[in-house]
């Protein structure tokens, strides 16, 4: 159903470079209606979400959703019927302070990462806690959520060290990131010195740069893919720490145009109720915001890389560049094979060989999750 793009590959010192020369088509599309949609604006509480921070689809078609506002893990069957709810706020077993879901972790039906407590909780298919373990004792200090490797160990990016004394107020700087592998009692640095998150220094603290680049990574059986967001390029490091493959392809233009800036300004102005407030914002605050924006967008969204069971990758390109969100599909070798456009205010949460699970935000910012089948887009021309 999905055709591979024409690619050029060269092997250099045991390193394969895959360049996809044709990324015009084919396009993929979502089914007209989802296989299942879960979430409502008003009704039974088990179907209402406050802040969905993760969802996965299990092999039997059931869907697990975590809601960080209620500190709950909820299970729904393949038809969307609520099966059970577990969890509450706290630090005890089965309690959470932060909620994310890890994909593809062997040994448990559901693996919850508590980013606030740096802790993993494993649940069985009935929602029973079967294991809880902290990460800091094992030397795992993830900056973002860790990922599971096929053997059940963890891959993560540690918090980077920063020499704040060397920074000046207003300076834009960039973290140097690493890919670490926690295997048994050891933490192995597979790769270091990767350009990471762009940040600004305000004097009293630091924060991520608006439209700033970030490092993304995903785990497959053959190693870890990662990218800096500078361009449409990913590298794969194998489990011996060697960069074994480089993937390059064409994507949307990354240049920031006047149209982009005008749309961004209009989004700010819409927050104010009166013409006087909008004029004051344009006069007093907009010049500094405008000056701090980069001339090019990053290539990828934060957490914009997702591995598929067959080793392929979904890449989420930077979303603010256009109203809709564009995703690119690479095969296990890194060759570009297709493009998928999903509606604005949607986020990819999970995916399989012929389906995607999306977070959808409604008119009143209500959250729902939906599973769509994938097919080839119909040419309307």
C-alpha positions as CSV (number, residue, x, y, z in Angstrom):
1,X,0.0,0.0,0.0
2,X,2.8,2.4,0.9
3,X,5.5,2.8,-1.7
4,X,9.1,3.6,-0.9
5,X,10.7,6.8,-2.2
6,X,13.7,6.7,-4.5
7,X,16.8,6.8,-2.2
8,X,20.5,7.0,-2.6
9,X,22.6,5.0,-0.1
10,X,26.4,5.1,0.4
11,X,28.4,3.1,2.9
12,X,31.2,5.1,4.5
13,X,33.4,3.4,7.2
14,X,30.5,1.1,8.3
15,X,28.2,4.0,8.3
16,X,25.2,4.0,5.9
17,X,23.9,7.3,4.6
18,X,20.3,7.2,3.2
19,X,19.2,10.2,1.3
20,X,15.6,10.3,0.1
21,X,15.5,12.3,-3.1
22,X,11.8,12.2,-3.8
23,X,9.5,13.3,-0.9
24,X,6.6,14.5,-3.0
25,X,4.4,11.5,-2.5
26,X,2.7,9.2,-1.7
27,X,0.5,10.9,0.8
28,X,-1.3,8.9,3.5
29,X,-4.7,9.8,5.0
30,X,-6.8,9.1,8.0
31,X,-10.0,7.1,7.7
32,X,-13.1,9.3,7.4
33,X,-14.3,8.1,10.8
34,X,-12.2,6.7,13.7
35,X,-12.3,3.1,14.7
36,X,-13.0,4.5,18.2
37,X,-13.1,7.9,19.9
38,X,-13.1,8.3,23.7
39,X,-13.8,11.5,25.5
40,X,-16.7,13.9,25.8
41,X,-17.3,17.5,26.8
42,X,-20.1,16.7,29.3
43,X,-21.4,13.4,30.7
44,X,-20.1,10.5,32.8
45,X,-16.9,11.4,34.6
46,X,-15.0,8.3,33.3
47,X,-15.3,9.6,29.8
48,X,-14.3,13.2,30.6
49,X,-10.6,14.2,30.6
50,X,-8.9,17.2,32.1
51,X,-5.3,16.8,30.7
52,X,-4.5,13.8,28.7
53,X,-0.7,13.3,28.7
54,X,-0.5,9.9,27.1
55,X,-2.5,7.0,25.5
56,X,-1.5,3.6,24.1
57,X,-3.4,1.0,22.2
58,X,-2.9,-2.6,23.3
59,X,-2.8,-5.7,21.0
60,X,-6.4,-6.5,21.7
61,X,-7.5,-3.1,20.5
62,X,-8.2,-1.7,24.0
63,X,-7.0,1.8,24.8
64,X,-5.2,3.0,28.0
65,X,-5.4,6.8,28.7
66,X,-3.6,8.7,31.5
67,X,-5.1,12.0,32.8
68,X,-2.7,14.1,34.7
69,X,-5.4,16.4,36.0
70,X,-7.1,13.6,37.9
71,X,-3.9,11.5,38.4
72,X,-5.8,8.5,36.9
73,X,-5.0,5.6,34.5
74,X,-8.1,4.5,32.6
75,X,-8.7,1.5,30.4
76,X,-11.3,1.3,27.6
77,X,-12.1,-1.7,25.4
78,X,-11.8,-1.6,21.6
79,X,-15.3,-0.2,21.3
80,X,-14.6,2.7,23.7
81,X,-16.4,1.3,26.7
82,X,-14.9,2.2,30.1
83,X,-13.4,-0.9,31.8
84,X,-11.6,0.4,34.9
85,X,-9.9,3.5,36.5
86,X,-6.9,3.3,38.8
87,X,-4.7,5.9,40.5
88,X,-4.9,9.1,42.6
89,X,-2.6,11.9,43.7
90,X,0.1,10.8,46.1
91,X,3.5,9.1,46.5
92,X,2.4,5.6,47.5
93,X,2.0,2.5,45.3
94,X,-0.5,3.2,42.6
95,X,-0.4,6.9,43.3
96,X,1.1,9.6,41.1
97,X,2.4,13.1,41.0
98,X,3.0,13.2,37.2
99,X,1.8,10.8,34.5
100,X,3.2,9.6,31.2
101,X,2.9,6.3,29.4
102,X,5.8,4.4,28.0
103,X,5.3,2.4,24.7
104,X,6.5,-1.1,24.0
105,X,7.9,-2.1,27.4
106,X,8.1,-5.9,27.7
107,X,7.0,-7.6,30.9
108,X,4.0,-5.5,31.7
109,X,0.8,-4.5,29.9
110,X,1.1,-0.9,31.1
111,X,4.1,1.1,32.2
112,X,3.6,4.5,33.8
113,X,6.4,7.0,34.1
114,X,5.9,9.5,37.0
115,X,8.1,12.4,35.9
116,X,7.6,14.2,39.2
117,X,8.8,11.3,41.3
118,X,11.2,9.8,38.8
119,X,9.5,6.4,39.2
120,X,8.1,3.6,37.0
121,X,4.9,1.8,37.9
122,X,4.0,-1.4,36.0
123,X,0.3,-2.5,35.8
124,X,-1.3,-5.6,34.5
125,X,-4.2,-5.6,32.0
126,X,-6.7,-5.4,35.0
127,X,-5.0,-2.3,36.4
128,X,-3.3,-4.0,39.3
129,X,0.2,-2.7,40.4
130,X,2.8,-5.4,39.8
131,X,5.9,-3.4,40.3
132,X,7.1,0.1,41.4
133,X,10.7,1.3,41.2
134,X,12.5,4.5,41.5
135,X,15.0,5.6,38.9
136,X,17.5,7.7,40.7
137,X,19.0,4.8,42.6
138,X,19.8,3.2,39.3
139,X,21.5,6.4,38.0
140,X,18.7,7.3,35.7
141,X,17.9,11.1,35.8
142,X,15.9,11.6,32.6
143,X,15.4,15.2,31.3
144,X,12.4,13.9,29.3
145,X,10.6,10.7,29.6
146,X,12.7,7.6,29.2
147,X,12.0,5.0,26.5
148,X,12.0,1.2,26.7
149,X,14.5,-0.9,24.7
150,X,13.5,-4.3,23.4
151,X,15.2,-6.1,26.2
152,X,13.3,-4.1,28.8
153,X,16.1,-1.7,29.8
154,X,15.7,2.1,29.6
155,X,17.2,4.6,27.2
156,X,17.1,8.2,28.4
157,X,18.7,11.7,28.0
158,X,20.1,12.9,31.3
159,X,19.8,16.4,32.6
160,X,22.7,18.4,31.0
161,X,25.2,20.4,33.0
162,X,25.3,24.1,32.4
163,X,27.9,26.7,33.4
164,X,25.5,29.5,34.3
165,X,28.3,31.8,35.5
166,X,29.5,32.1,31.9
167,X,26.1,33.2,30.6
168,X,25.0,36.9,30.1
169,X,21.5,38.2,30.5
170,X,19.5,37.7,27.4
171,X,21.9,35.1,25.9
172,X,20.5,32.3,23.8
173,X,22.5,29.1,24.4
174,X,22.1,25.4,23.7
175,X,22.3,22.4,25.9
176,X,24.7,19.6,24.9
177,X,22.7,16.3,25.2
178,X,23.5,12.6,25.5
179,X,21.8,9.3,24.9
180,X,22.3,6.9,27.8
181,X,21.4,3.3,28.2
182,X,20.6,1.9,31.7
183,X,21.3,-1.8,31.5
184,X,21.4,-3.8,34.7
185,X,23.4,-1.9,37.3
186,X,25.3,0.2,34.6
187,X,24.5,3.3,32.7
188,X,26.2,3.4,29.3
189,X,26.7,6.6,27.3
190,X,25.9,5.6,23.8
191,X,26.3,9.0,22.4
192,X,27.2,12.5,23.8
193,X,27.7,16.0,22.5
194,X,24.4,16.1,20.6
195,X,23.0,19.7,20.1
196,X,19.9,19.8,22.3
197,X,17.4,22.3,23.7
198,X,17.8,26.0,22.8
199,X,17.3,28.1,25.9
200,X,17.6,31.8,27.0
201,X,19.2,33.1,30.2
202,X,17.2,35.8,32.0
203,X,19.6,36.4,34.9
204,X,17.3,34.9,37.5
205,X,16.9,31.6,35.6
206,X,16.6,30.0,32.2
207,X,13.8,28.7,30.0
208,X,13.3,27.2,26.6
209,X,13.5,29.5,23.6
210,X,10.3,30.2,21.7
211,X,10.4,28.2,18.5
212,X,13.7,26.7,19.8
213,X,15.3,23.5,18.6
214,X,15.2,20.4,20.7
215,X,16.7,17.0,20.6
216,X,14.4,14.0,19.7
217,X,15.1,10.3,20.0
218,X,13.4,6.9,19.5
219,X,14.4,3.3,20.3
220,X,14.3,0.4,17.9
221,X,15.8,-3.1,18.0
222,X,18.9,-2.0,16.1
223,X,19.7,1.1,18.1
224,X,18.6,4.6,18.9
225,X,17.6,7.2,16.3
226,X,18.1,10.8,17.3
227,X,18.0,14.3,15.7
228,X,18.9,17.8,16.7
229,X,16.1,19.6,14.9
230,X,18.5,21.7,12.8
231,X,17.4,20.0,9.6
232,X,15.7,16.9,8.3
233,X,18.4,14.5,9.4
234,X,18.5,11.7,11.9
235,X,21.4,9.5,13.1
236,X,21.2,6.0,14.5
237,X,23.6,4.8,17.2
238,X,23.8,1.1,17.6
239,X,24.0,-0.7,21.0
240,X,27.8,-0.7,20.8
241,X,27.8,3.2,20.6
242,X,28.6,3.4,16.9
243,X,26.8,5.8,14.6
244,X,25.6,3.2,12.1
245,X,23.2,5.0,9.9
246,X,22.3,8.6,8.8
247,X,18.9,9.4,7.3
248,X,18.3,12.6,5.3
249,X,15.2,13.8,3.5
250,X,13.4,16.9,2.4
251,X,10.7,18.5,4.5
252,X,8.7,21.8,4.8
253,X,10.6,25.0,4.4
254,X,12.0,26.1,7.8
255,X,12.3,29.8,7.0
256,X,10.3,32.2,9.2
257,X,8.3,34.6,7.0
258,X,6.4,37.8,7.6
259,X,3.2,35.8,7.3
260,X,4.3,33.5,10.1
261,X,5.2,36.5,12.3
262,X,1.9,38.3,11.5
263,X,0.0,35.1,12.5
264,X,1.9,34.8,15.7
265,X,1.2,38.5,16.6
266,X,-2.5,38.0,15.9
267,X,-2.5,35.0,18.2
268,X,-1.1,37.2,21.0
269,X,-3.5,40.1,20.3
270,X,-6.5,37.8,20.5
271,X,-5.8,37.4,24.2
272,X,-6.7,41.1,24.9
273,X,-10.2,42.4,25.2
274,X,-9.8,46.0,24.2
275,X,-8.0,48.0,21.4
276,X,-6.1,49.9,24.0
277,X,-4.7,46.7,25.5
278,X,-3.7,45.4,22.1
279,X,-2.0,48.7,21.1
280,X,-0.1,48.6,24.4
281,X,1.1,45.1,23.8
282,X,2.3,45.9,20.3
283,X,4.2,49.0,21.5
284,X,5.7,47.6,24.8
285,X,6.1,43.9,24.5
286,X,6.0,42.7,20.9
287,X,9.4,44.3,19.9
288,X,11.2,42.2,22.5
289,X,9.3,39.0,21.6
290,X,9.9,39.6,17.9
291,X,13.7,40.1,18.5
292,X,14.0,36.8,20.3
293,X,12.4,34.7,17.6
294,X,14.7,32.7,15.3
295,X,14.9,33.1,11.6
296,X,14.3,29.4,11.0
297,X,11.9,27.0,12.6
298,X,13.2,23.8,14.2
299,X,12.6,20.7,12.0
300,X,10.9,18.6,14.6
301,X,8.3,19.0,17.4
302,X,9.3,18.2,21.0
303,X,8.9,14.4,21.4
304,X,8.6,14.4,17.6
305,X,10.0,10.9,17.0
306,X,8.1,7.7,17.4
307,X,9.3,4.2,16.6
308,X,7.0,1.5,15.1
309,X,7.1,-2.2,15.9
310,X,8.8,-2.9,12.6
311,X,11.6,-0.4,13.2
312,X,10.1,2.4,11.1
313,X,9.6,5.9,12.4
314,X,7.0,8.6,12.5
315,X,8.5,12.1,12.5
316,X,6.4,15.0,13.6
317,X,7.6,18.2,11.9
318,X,7.4,21.5,13.7
319,X,3.7,22.3,14.0
320,X,3.4,26.1,14.3
321,X,4.8,26.6,10.8
322,X,1.4,25.7,9.3
323,X,-2.2,25.3,10.5
324,X,-2.2,21.5,10.1
325,X,0.3,19.1,11.5
326,X,2.6,17.2,9.0
327,X,4.1,13.8,9.9
328,X,6.7,12.0,7.8
329,X,7.1,8.2,7.8
330,X,10.5,6.6,7.5
331,X,11.2,2.9,7.1
332,X,13.5,0.9,9.3
333,X,16.5,1.9,7.1
334,X,15.7,5.6,7.3
335,X,14.2,6.0,3.8
336,X,11.3,8.4,3.5
337,X,8.1,6.5,2.5
338,X,5.1,8.8,3.1
339,X,3.5,11.9,4.5
340,X,0.4,12.2,6.7
341,X,-1.4,15.5,7.6
342,X,-3.5,15.5,10.7
343,X,-5.9,18.2,11.8
344,X,-4.8,21.2,13.8
345,X,-4.9,20.7,17.6
346,X,-4.1,17.0,17.2
347,X,-1.1,15.2,18.6
348,X,0.3,11.7,17.7
349,X,0.3,9.5,20.9
350,X,0.7,6.0,19.6
351,X,0.9,4.2,16.2
352,X,1.0,0.8,14.6
353,X,1.6,-0.5,11.0
354,X,-1.7,0.8,9.7
355,X,-3.2,3.0,12.4
356,X,-2.5,6.0,14.5
357,X,-3.8,7.1,17.9
358,X,-4.4,10.9,18.2
359,X,-5.1,13.3,21.0
360,X,-7.7,15.7,19.8
361,X,-8.6,19.1,21.4
362,X,-12.1,20.4,20.9
363,X,-13.6,23.9,20.6
364,X,-13.6,24.3,24.4
365,X,-10.2,22.6,24.8
366,X,-11.9,19.4,25.8
367,X,-9.6,16.3,25.3
368,X,-10.5,13.1,23.5
369,X,-8.4,10.3,21.9
370,X,-9.2,8.6,18.7
371,X,-7.8,5.6,16.7
372,X,-7.8,6.0,12.9
373,X,-6.9,3.6,10.2
374,X,-4.4,4.7,7.6
375,X,-4.9,4.6,3.8
376,X,-3.6,6.3,0.7
377,X,-4.9,9.8,0.1
378,X,-7.3,10.2,-2.8
379,X,-6.1,12.7,-5.4
380,X,-8.9,15.3,-5.6
381,X,-7.4,16.9,-8.7
